[in-house]
Amino acid sequence: MGHLDHAAFGWLTPVLSYAMACTGAALGLRCTVRALEATGRSRRNWLLTAASAIGTGIWTMHFVAMLGFGVTGTDIRYDVPLTLLSLVIAMGVVGVGVFAVGHGRDRRRSLLIGGLTTGVGVAAMHYMGMAALRLHGTVRYDPLLVALSVAIAVVAATAALWAALHIHAPAAVALASLVMGAAVSSMHYTGMFAVSVEVEPSAATLPGATVMQFVFPLAVGLGSYLFITSAFVALSPTARERAAYASAERLTEPDERAVDVAPPGFRAARDPLRTPTP
């Protein structure tokens, strides 16, 4: 049985992965709040941004944490197509949940459907990412811990969507994102503690890419996307702010329709204090 190390770089990968999860959650919540205030194409665009942010944050959290994962007695490689598929799953299922909440008429029903779909999808992303592992040995899972990790994912996703519906203040969104980040991290490490590896020593070359060849550059790129998009959303005005700006502009603009037109034969009254012109 190979020894599993979940933090080969100490606290660096757990803390950084938690930061990624919090950033994705905060950005997704803010975008969902913006979507609920908008209509038509604008709502759709905000929901798409929210789905990509939350999905990217969860995926980046998982694989940043995996940077510190190691098994004694074997190297680790990653299957590139399966790793990319796990990213698509993360964004796709989160998109289903976000759109269910953003367009559903029955908020309670939409929340339950969206939370269940998103939670199961997040767990599927996690275990799809684990299926992408290539090592010399056999990977086994503890069924009880796997079930617990799925339950945590469903609860976390439902709580995040509930927060998007009911929490609008920036400080409250920040607090909710910290809780969501902790829940996603808990789901990940619960799933990782369910793993055991029976190492089978071999001199054969493992297929796939190393973590530094593929996962690290992709995680850095997606992390940069999260931070840049967060800055854009933070600086862009909300619907209420745009409405306030438009109202202020209407109040300050002169009314060009007001024209001084006197009726025919009208003479203005002479000012008695005005000195007559010789």
C-alpha positions, 0 to 999 in steps of 0.5 A, spaced: 500 500 500 503 506 497 503 512 502 499 518 500 501 525 501 496 530 500 500 536 501 507 535 498 509 543 499 506 544 506 500 549 506 502 552 500 497 548 495 491 547 501 491 555 502 492 557 494 486 552 492 482 555 498 483 562 495 481 559 488 475 556 490 473 563 494 475 567 488 470 563 484 465 563 488 465 570 490 465 572 482 459 567 481 455 570 486 456 577 484 455 575 477 448 571 479 446 577 483 447 582 477 443 577 472 437 577 477 437 585 476 438 584 469 433 582 463 434 579 456 441 578 453 444 581 459 441 576 464 444 570 459 451 573 459 451 574 466 449 567 468 454 565 463 459 568 466 457 566 473 457 559 471 464 559 468 467 563 474 464 558 479 466 552 475 473 554 473 474 556 481 472 549 483 476 546 477 482 550 479 481 549 486 481 541 485 487 541 481 491 546 485 490 541 491 492 536 486 499 539 485 501 537 492 498 530 491 503 524 491 504 517 492 510 513 494 513 508 490 510 511 483 510 517 479 503 520 477 501 522 470 495 526 467 490 523 462 489 530 458 483 529 454 479 526 461 482 532 465 479 537 460 473 533 460 473 534 467 473 542 466 467 542 461 463 538 466 464 543 472 462 549 467 456 545 464 453 542 470 454 549 474 451 552 468 445 548 469 444 550 476 445 557 475 440 558 469 435 554 473 435 559 479 436 565 474 430 563 470 426 558 474 419 561 476 418 557 482 424 559 486 424 553 491 423 548 486 429 551 482 433 551 488 433 544 489 433 542 482 439 547 481 443 545 487 442 537 486 444 538 479 450 542 481 452 538 487 452 531 483 456 535 477 461 538 482 462 531 485 463 528 478 468 533 476 472 531 482 472 523 480 473 524 473 479 528 475 481 522 479 480 518 473 485 522 469 490 519 474 495 515 471 500 511 476 503 504 477 498 501 481 490 500 483 486 506 486 480 504 490 475 508 494 472 508 501 464 508 499 462 511 505 467 517 504 465 517 497 458 518 499 459 523 504 463 527 499 457 527 494 453 530 500 457 535 501 458 537 494 450 538 494 449 541 500 455 546 498 452 547 491 445 549 494 447 553 499 451 557 494 445 558 489 441 560 495 446 565 497 445 568 490 438 569 491 438 572 497 444 575 499 446 582 495 450 586 500 458 586 498 460 584 505 455 578 505 457 576 499 464 576 501 462 572 507 458 567 503 464 566 498 469 564 504 463 559 507 463 556 500 470 555 499 471 552 505 465 547 503 468 545 496 475 544 499 472 540 504 468 536 499 475 535 495 479 533 501 473 528 503 474 525 496 481 524 497 481 521 504 477 516 500 482 514 496 487 508 497 493 506 492 496 499 492 502 500 488 505 495 483 512 497 482 514 497 474 519 500 470 514 502 464 513 509 462 506 512 464 502 515 459 500 522 459 503 529 462 506 531 468 503 535 473 508 541 471 507 540 464 500 540 463 496 542 470 500 547 472 500 552 466 492 551 465 491 552 473 495 558 472 491 561 466 484 559 469 486 563 476 488 569 472 482 569 468 478 569 475 482 575 478 481 579 471 474 577 471 473 579 478 476 586 477 472 587 471 465 585 475 468 589 481 469 596 477 463 595 472 456 599 475 450 595 477 443 596 474 441 600 479 447 605 479 446 605 471 439 607 472 441 612 477 447 615 472 441 616 467 436 619 472 442 624 474 443 626 467 436 627 465 436 632 471 442 636 469 440 636 461 437 642 459 430 641 456 431 643 448 424 642 447 422 649 451 422 654 446 420 661 448 415 663 443 410 669 444 403 669 441 402 674 435 401 681 437 404 680 444 408 685 447 412 684 453 410 689 459 415 695 460 419 695 466 418 701 470 424 702 473 428 701 466 431 708 463 427 709 457 431 709 451 432 716 448 
